[in-house]
Amino acid sequence: MKLTLEGLKDRKAWESAGIKLPSYDIEAVCENTKKSPGWVHFGAGNIFRIFIGGIADTLISKGEMDKGITCVETFDFDVVDKIYKPYDNLVLAVTLKADGSTDKAVLGSLTEAIKANSDIAEDWKRLKEIFVNKDLQMVSFTITEKGYALKGSDGKYFPFIQADIDNGPDKAKSAMAVVCALLNERYKAGKAPIAVVSMDNCSHNGEKLQSSVVTMAKEWLDKGYVDNGFVDYITDEKQVSFPWSMIDKITPRPAESVAKELEDAGVEDMAPVITSKNTYIAPFVNAEGPQYLVIEDKFPNGRPALEKAGVYMTDRDTVNKVERMKVTTCLNPLHTALAVYGCVLGYTLIADEMKDKDLKKLVEIIGLKEGMPVVTDPGILSPTDFVDEVLNVRMPNPFMPDAPQRIATDTSQKVGIRYGETIKSYVEKYGDADKLTCIPLAIAGWCRYLLGVDDEGNKFELSSDPMIPELTEQLKGIEVGNPESYKGQLKPILSNANIFGIDLYKAGIGEKIEGMFKELIAGKGAVRKTLEKYTA
């Protein structure tokens, strides 16, 4: 059984192996798409293949679409050569369920794979053909937040971006320059409208994408590569819109155990590959079942019936509220609490932490009790149902290889949103945040984590974070097992509104966190004892 168009002809073998095949004529869908593409996607990696590819597969199966998605890779061209072309652009989608079982299906909705490189004449010509097609309705993206960045922390353009500015549209290399160059082709061919949709997991993603594309266009205008009319075209949202979205689906790297399961079922050549750019990818994609995509409904050239495949179509304000619900209450604050305490208590898997009664209670109180009185309710999704699924389905899933050490990365950059927003809401609603217990405990736990000593007194390595040198310097002199060594070292951290978005002493919880921290450093086993006390 080979994952190719030829290999799928023996339908009985696939179905007897428990693998669902497309009900539609894949070759006819490919032909329709090539003739007149309607949806192009940049960033041909795993979350796109299983989630966005799955949406298109559902719509084609329901007869809502007769075209698939044209896939464009902007960064790692080995993905096209090693994962798309040898498998006729087919994807084997594997859903990892909490009971250990899997659902397996072949998706035939990804119809063409193109490298976004102006040096490859054939691919560049094809991309231009696609973008001048007036029937093209949307261009979507999963290129990660870094893909939209034009400047470094020094405020200067990255050298590769400066090269794109200097060399102009015909020699575009970076994702933002390529998109801008192709939109310019569309403008020159008659200014047909289009929606340019970021589906990346970052706040205000549409705004970030729009800003980068418009910045590139204005730089090219200054150099005479494009005209004023082009800048007017991409800044008129009735012509070129940049809808905001919120995406949520945990898609870990392909697991060797899944590759083995597929090969044992008779599917050949399933081994993951590591590309020259260190992308870990396979002919299959494994991911959790729950998934959410919420998109601002602003499509000037029409769109597929995305809502018929479970996508929430709404307005910008609602997208923003869903994002805020997830990041400040229902998912991210729980992850951070498990991350810092997991590292101190020696865990390496989030799912294992959810079997720990104290840690489970900690995140239940943060999400269900302390977060709910001030949660942002987007209206289209129930915050209570969302957090219930996180606590009872998503985080306990033992087949999702999510490590606290990974989630603990860059915590100093996250606590302001994940906890600070709820604390500010409490101050606004009640005058102070003194009603809170487990959110202060999570913050005290982060400070305890920063000592780099576990609950048994052994040293461990802190996850990377730009503020580690500054924070560890402030904690100097504190010794685990010697609470008297605490002489107010947390004060500069807890009063730092740049970290938390608010001075925690003015919020009425600074002293409470200091008290908890002193309990956490009392000696061996003090972290466990403190958790038991406050979650009882």
C-alpha positions in Angstrom: 0.0 0.0 0.0 1.7 3.2 -1.2 0.4 6.7 -0.5 0.2 7.6 -4.2 -2.8 8.0 -6.6 -1.8 4.7 -8.1 -1.5 3.1 -4.7 -5.0 4.3 -3.6 -6.7 2.3 -6.4 -6.7 -0.8 -4.2 -9.4 0.7 -2.0 -10.2 -2.5 -0.2 -6.7 -2.9 1.2 -6.8 0.7 2.7 -10.3 0.3 4.1 -9.5 -3.1 5.7 -6.5 -1.4 7.3 -8.9 1.1 8.9 -7.8 4.1 6.7 -10.6 6.2 5.2 -10.1 7.3 1.6 -11.5 10.4 -0.2 -15.0 9.9 -1.6 -14.3 12.3 -4.5 -12.3 12.1 -7.7 -8.9 13.4 -6.6 -7.6 13.8 -10.1 -10.7 15.8 -11.2 -10.3 18.1 -8.2 -6.6 18.6 -9.1 -7.5 19.4 -12.7 -10.1 22.0 -11.7 -7.7 23.7 -9.3 -4.9 23.9 -11.8 -7.2 25.5 -14.4 -8.5 28.1 -12.0 -7.1 28.2 -8.5 -9.4 29.7 -5.8 -7.4 29.2 -2.6 -3.6 29.4 -2.2 -1.8 28.7 1.0 1.7 29.7 2.1 3.5 27.5 4.6 3.1 23.8 3.7 3.9 22.3 7.1 2.0 20.0 9.4 -0.8 22.1 10.9 -1.7 23.3 7.4 -1.7 19.8 6.0 -4.0 18.2 8.7 -6.2 21.2 9.8 -6.5 23.5 6.8 -6.2 20.6 4.3 -8.8 18.8 6.4 -11.2 21.7 6.1 -10.9 21.7 2.3 -11.2 17.9 2.2 -14.5 18.2 4.2 -15.9 20.9 1.8 -15.0 18.9 -1.3 -16.5 15.7 0.2 -19.8 17.6 0.9 -19.9 19.0 -2.6 -19.3 22.6 -1.3 -16.1 22.9 -3.3 -14.8 21.3 -6.5 -11.3 22.7 -6.1 -8.5 22.0 -3.5 -5.8 24.2 -2.2 -2.6 25.2 -4.0 0.3 24.8 -1.5 3.2 27.2 -1.5 6.4 26.6 0.6 8.3 29.7 1.4 11.1 28.4 3.7 12.1 24.7 3.3 11.9 23.5 -0.3 12.9 20.0 0.7 9.3 19.6 2.0 8.0 19.9 -1.6 10.6 17.5 -2.9 10.5 14.9 -0.1 6.9 15.0 1.3 4.6 16.4 -1.4 5.9 15.2 -4.8 6.8 11.5 -4.0 3.3 11.1 -2.5 1.3 12.9 -5.2 0.5 15.7 -2.7 -1.6 13.3 -0.6 -1.6 13.4 3.2 -2.3 10.7 5.7 -4.0 12.4 8.6 -3.8 10.6 12.0 -5.9 11.9 14.9 -4.5 10.9 18.3 -7.3 10.2 20.7 -7.0 10.2 24.5 -7.9 6.5 24.8 -4.9 5.6 22.7 -6.8 4.8 19.5 -6.3 6.7 16.2 -8.5 7.8 13.4 -6.8 7.6 10.0 -7.8 9.3 6.7 -6.1 10.1 3.4 -6.7 13.7 2.3 -6.7 14.5 -1.4 -7.4 18.3 -1.1 -3.8 19.5 -1.6 -3.6 19.7 -5.3 -0.3 21.3 -6.2 3.0 22.1 -4.4 5.1 25.1 -5.5 8.3 26.6 -4.2 8.1 30.3 -3.6 11.5 31.2 -5.1 12.0 33.7 -7.9 15.1 31.9 -8.9 13.1 28.8 -10.0 11.7 30.1 -13.3 8.9 27.5 -13.7 7.6 27.9 -10.2 7.7 31.7 -10.3 5.9 31.8 -13.6 3.2 29.5 -12.2 2.7 31.7 -9.1 2.2 34.7 -11.3 -0.3 32.8 -13.3 -2.2 31.9 -10.2 -2.3 35.4 -8.8 -3.5 37.1 -12.0 -6.5 34.7 -12.0 -9.5 36.8 -11.2 -11.3 33.8 -9.6 -8.6 33.5 -6.8 -10.5 34.3 -3.6 -8.1 33.9 -0.8 -4.4 33.5 0.1 -3.8 32.0 3.6 -0.7 31.5 5.7 0.8 29.3 8.4 4.4 30.5 8.3 4.8 31.2 12.1 4.9 34.6 13.7 8.6 34.9 12.6 7.6 34.8 9.0 6.0 38.3 9.2 9.0 39.9 10.9 11.0 42.4 8.8 13.2 44.0 11.5 15.5 42.8 14.3 15.4 44.1 17.9 17.8 46.9 16.8 15.0 48.3 14.6 16.9 47.7 11.3 15.7 45.5 8.5 17.1 41.9 8.5 19.8 41.7 5.8 17.6 39.3 3.7 14.7 41.8 3.9 17.0 44.7 2.9 18.2 42.6 -0.1 14.5 42.1 -1.1 13.9 45.8 -0.8 16.9 46.6 -2.9 16.4 44.0 -5.5 12.7 44.6 -6.1 9.7 42.3 -6.9 11.2 40.2 -9.6 13.9 38.9 -7.3 11.8 38.4 -4.2 13.0 35.7 -1.8 11.4 36.2 1.7 7.7 35.3 2.2 6.5 38.9 2.7 8.4 40.1 -0.5 7.1 37.2 -2.5 3.5 37.9 -1.5 3.9 41.6 -2.1 5.4 40.9 -5.5 2.5 38.5 -6.5 -0.1 41.0 -5.3 1.6 43.5 -7.6 1.1 41.1 -10.5 -2.6 40.9 -9.6 -2.9 44.7 -9.4 -1.2 45.1 -12.9 -3.6 42.4 -14.3 -6.7 44.4 -13.4 -6.9 44.9 -9.6 -9.2 41.9 -8.9 -10.1 41.8 -5.2 -8.7 39.2 -2.8 -8.5 38.2 0.9 -5.1 37.7 2.5 -5.6 35.6 5.6 -3.1 34.9 8.3 -3.9 31.6 10.2 -0.9 31.8 12.4 -1.1 31.4 16.1 -0.4 35.0 17.2 -2.5 37.9 18.4 -3.8 40.4 15.7 -2.2 38.2 13.0 -4.0 40.0 10.2 -2.6 43.3 11.3 0.9 41.9 11.4 0.6 40.5 7.9 -0.9 43.7 6.5 1.8 45.8 8.1 4.6 43.8 6.6 3.1 43.6 3.1 2.3 47.4 3.1 5.8 48.2 4.4 7.4 46.2 1.6 5.2 47.9 -1.0 6.1 51.4 0.3 9.8 50.6 0.3 9.5 49.4 -3.3 7.5 52.6 -4.2 10.4 54.7 -2.9 12.8 52.8 -5.1 10.5 53.1 -8.2 9.7 49.3 -8.4 5.9 49.8 -8.0 3.5 52.7 -8.5 1.3 54.6 -6.1 -1.8 52.8 -7.4 -0.4 49.5 -6.1 -0.1 50.9 -2.6 -3.6 52.3 -2.8 -4.8 48.9 -4.0 -3.4 46.9 -1.0 -4.4 49.5 1.5 -8.1 49.5 0.4 -9.7 46.7 2.4 -12.6 46.6 -0.1 -10.0 45.4 -2.6 -7.4 43.6 -0.5 -8.5 42.5 2.9 -6.4 41.1 5.7 -8.9 39.3 8.0 -7.8 38.4 11.6 -8.1 34.9 12.8 -7.6 32.6 15.9 -6.3 29.1 15.4 -6.0 26.3 18.0 -4.9 22.7 17.4 -1.9 21.0 19.0 0.1 19.4 16.2 3.3 17.8 17.5 6.1 16.5 15.3 5.4 13.1 13.6 5.8 10.3 16.1 7.9 7.2 15.3 5.2 5.1 17.0 2.6 6.4 14.5 5.0 5.6 11.6 5.3 2.1 12.9 1.6 1.6 13.4 1.0 2.7 9.8 3.8 0.4 8.4 2.4 -2.5 10.5 -1.0 -1.8 8.8 0.8 -2.3 5.4 1.4 1.3 4.4 4.9 1.7 2.9 7.5 4.5 3.2 6.0 6.2 6.3 9.3 7.1 8.0 9.7 10.7 9.1 12.5 12.7 7.4 14.6 15.5 8.7 15.2 18.1 5.9 18.4 20.1 5.3 16.7 23.0 7.3 15.9 20.7 10.2 12.2 20.4 9.6 11.0 17.1 11.1 8.2 16.0 8.8 6.6 12.8 7.4 4.1 11.6 4.8 1.6 11.5 7.7 0.6 14.2 10.2 -0.4 13.3 13.8 -2.5 15.8 15.9 -5.1 16.1 18.6 -8.8 15.9 17.6 -10.1 19.2 19.1 -9.5 22.2 16.7 -10.7 25.8 16.5 -10.5 28.3 13.6 -12.2 31.6 14.0 -12.0 34.0 11.0 -13.1 37.6 10.5 -15.6 37.4 7.6 -14.1 39.9 5.2 -13.6 38.4 1.8 -14.0 40.9 -1.0 -13.9 38.3 -3.8 -16.2 35.7 -2.1 -15.0 32.6 -0.2 -15.6 28.9 0.2 -18.4 27.9 2.7 -15.8 27.5 5.5 -18.5 27.5 8.2 -19.7 24.1 6.7 -16.4 22.6 7.8 -16.6 23.9 11.4 -14.9 27.3 10.9 -16.4 30.1 12.9 -17.0 33.1 10.6 -17.5 36.3 12.6 -16.3 39.9 13.0 -12.9 41.3 14.1 -14.0 42.1 17.7 -15.2 38.5 18.2 -12.0 37.1 16.8 -10.1 39.2 19.3 -12.4 38.1 22.2 -11.9 34.4 21.4 -8.1 35.0 21.3 -8.3 36.7 24.7 -10.5 34.0 26.2 -7.9 31.3 25.2 -4.7 33.2 26.1 -5.8 34.9 29.4 -8.1 32.3 30.9 -8.9 29.0 29.3 -5.7 27.5 28.0 -2.4 29.4 28.2 -2.5 30.3 32.0 -3.1 26.6 32.8 -0.2 25.5 30.6 2.2 28.0 32.3 1.2 26.8 35.8 1.9 23.2 34.8 5.1 24.2 33.0 6.8 25.8 36.0 5.6 23.4 38.6 6.2 20.4 36.3 9.9 21.4 36.0 10.3 21.8 39.8 8.5 18.5 40.5 10.5 16.5 37.8 7.8 15.9 35.2 8.5 15.7 31.5 5.0 15.3 30.1 2.0 17.6 30.6 -0.4 14.6 30.5 1.4 13.0 33.4 1.0 16.2 35.4 -2.8 15.9 34.9 -2.7 12.6 36.8 -1.2 14.5 39.8 -4.1 15.5 42.1 -2.5 18.7 43.4 -1.5 20.0 39.9 -4.8 19.1 38.4 -6.6 21.0 41.2 -4.2 24.0 40.7 -5.2 24.4 37.0 -8.9 23.6 37.7 -9.0 26.5 40.2 -7.1 28.8 37.9 -9.4 28.1 34.9 -12.8 27.3 36.4 -12.9 29.3 39.6 -10.5 32.3 39.4 -10.7 32.9 35.6 -14.4 32.6 35.0 -15.7 35.7 37.0 -13.7 38.0 34.6 -13.4 35.8 31.4 -13.9 37.5 28.1 -17.0 35.7 26.6 -16.8 35.8 22.8 -20.4 34.6 22.5 -19.7 32.1 19.7 -17.8 29.7 22.0 -18.6 28.9 25.6 -15.6 29.6 27.9 -16.7 27.0 30.4 -17.0 24.3 27.7 -13.7 25.3 26.2 -11.8 25.1 29.5 -13.6 21.9 30.4 -12.3 20.3 27.2 -8.8 21.6 27.9 -8.8 20.1 31.4 -10.5 16.8 30.6 -9.6 16.0 27.0 -6.7 18.0 25.7 -4.1 18.3 28.5 -4.6 14.7 29.9 -4.1 13.1 26.4 -1.1 10.8 27.0 -0.5 10.6 23.2 0.3 14.3 22.9 4.0 14.7 23.6 3.9 18.1 25.2 6.7 18.8 27.7 6.6 21.4 30.6 10.2 22.3 29.7 9.1 23.4 26.2 6.1 25.4 27.6 8.3 27.1 30.3 10.3 28.8 27.5 10.0 32.7 27.5 7.7 32.7 30.5 8.8 36.3 31.4 7.3 37.4 28.1 4.0 35.5 28.7 3.0 36.1 32.3 1.8 39.7 31.6 -0.9 38.4 29.2 -1.6 35.0 30.9 -2.0 36.3 34.4 -1.6 40.1 34.4 -4.9 40.6 32.4 -7.0 38.6 34.9 -5.3 40.4 37.8 -6.1 43.8 36.2 -9.7 42.7 35.6 -10.0 41.7 39.3 -8.7 45.1 40.4 -11.2 46.8 38.0 -14.1 44.7 39.3 -13.3 44.3 43.0 -10.8 47.1 43.8 -8.0 44.6 44.3 -7.0 41.0 43.4 -7.0 39.7 46.9 -9.7 37.1 46.1 -7.2 35.2 44.0 -5.2 32.3 45.5 -4.0 29.9 42.7 -2.9 32.6 40.2 -0.6 34.1 42.9 0.5 30.5 43.6 1.4 30.1 39.9 3.4 33.3 40.0 5.2 32.3 43.2 5.8 28.9 41.5 7.5 30.7 38.5 9.7 32.6 40.9 10.6 29.3 42.7 11.3 27.7 39.3 13.8 30.5 38.5 16.0 29.3 41.3 16.8 26.2 39.0 16.5 23.8 42.0 13.9 21.0 42.1 11.8 19.9 45.1 14.4 17.3 46.0 17.1 20.0 46.1 18.7 19.0 42.8 19.7 21.5 40.1 18.0 21.6 36.7 18.4 23.6 33.6 16.1 26.6 33.0 14.3 26.8 29.7 15.5 29.7 27.5 14.1 33.2 28.3 15.5 36.6 27.4 15.1 37.8 31.0 16.9 34.9 32.8 20.2 36.8 33.5 18.3 39.8 35.0 15.8 37.7 37.0 18.4 35.3 38.4 20.6 38.3 39.4 17.6 39.7 41.4 17.1 36.4 43.2 20.7 36.2 44.3 21.2 35.1 47.9 18.0 33.0 48.1 18.7 29.4 49.3 16.3 26.6 49.1 16.0 25.2 52.6 16.7 28.5 54.2 13.6 30.8 54.2 15.6 33.4 56.2 17.7 33.9 53.1 14.7 35.6 51.6 15.1 39.4 52.2 12.7 40.9 49.8 14.5 39.9 46.5 11.2 39.4 44.7 10.0 43.0 45.2 11.6 44.4 42.0 10.1 41.6 40.0 6.6 41.6 41.4 6.4 45.4 41.2 7.6 45.4 37.6 4.6 46.5 35.4 6.6 45.7 32.3 6.5 42.0 33.3 3.0 41.7 34.7 1.2 44.7 33.0 0.5 45.9 36.6 2.4 46.4 39.9 1.3 43.3 41.9 1.7 45.2 45.2 -0.8 47.9 44.0 -3.1 45.0 42.9 -3.0 43.8 46.5 -1.2 40.4 46.0 2.5 41.2 46.1 2.9 40.3 49.8 0.7 37.2 49.3 3.1 35.9 46.6 6.1 36.7 48.8 4.5 34.6 51.6 3.8 31.7 49.3 7.3 31.9 47.8 8.8 31.6 51.4 6.8 28.5 51.9 8.0 27.0 48.6 11.6 27.4 49.6 11.3 26.0 53.1 13.2 22.9 52.2 13.0 19.5 50.5 9.4 18.6 49.7 8.2 22.2 50.4 6.8 22.7 46.9 4.6 19.7 47.2 3.5 20.7 50.7 2.6 24.2 49.6 0.6 23.0 46.6 -1.3 20.7 48.8 -2.1 23.5 51.3 -3.4 26.0 48.8 -5.3 23.6 46.5 -7.0 21.7 49.4 
